[in-house]
Amino acid sequence: MAKEVIKKDQSKEKFRVEKIKNSIRKAAEDAGVNNVDKLVKVISKVAVDFSEKYEIVETKAIRDKITEALNKIMPEVADAWREYEEKK
């Protein structure tokens, strides 16, 4: 798994899967999803599996993978995810 991420502002920080899980959870709740825990587990695994290829990975690449997976599984959560990410 990646040890660090490069953020939008080009700063680096430790890769923390909990941050990914929290943002997926928030987007799923905003979209009115009932079984949030299952979705968080599935989508965070996509992000972790992707990040395992790198020592350092850009948050944009992780976001793109998450959005791609959400579009296939639950497009309404993908929309909420994009809105959540734009607010940050």
C-alpha positions, -999 to +999 in steps of 0.1 A: +000+000+000+012+035-007+029+051+022+022+087+012-003+107-009+003+138-029-026+162-023-041+188-046-018+215-033+012+192-039+018+186-002+024+151+010+009+133+039+007+097+052-018+074+033-047+068+056-074+045+045-097+058+073-099+092+055-111+074+024-136+053+043-150+084+060-154+103+028-172+073+011-194+070+042-203+106+041-212+105+004-232+073+008-252+088+037-258+120+017-271+098-011-295+080+013-278+046+010-290+021+037-262-004+037-234+021+040-209-003+057-209-028+029-204-001+003-176+015+023-159-019+025-161-026-012-151+008-024-123+013+001-109-020-010-108-007-046-087+023-033-064+001-012-059-024-040-050+005-064-027+021-040-007-011-034+010-005-068+027+027-055+049+040-027+035+075-033+002+081-051-017+113-060-050+117-043-065+126-077-057+091-090-073+075-059-104+098-063-106+088-100-106+050-091-132+056-064-154+076-088-151+049-115-161+021-090-190+041-076-203+049-111-205+012-118-220+002-084-241+032-073-241+062-096-261+083-070-233+078-045-208+088-072-227+121-076-227+127-039-189+118-038-181+144-064-201+170-046-184+161-013-149+163-029-157+197-046-166+212-012-132+203+003 
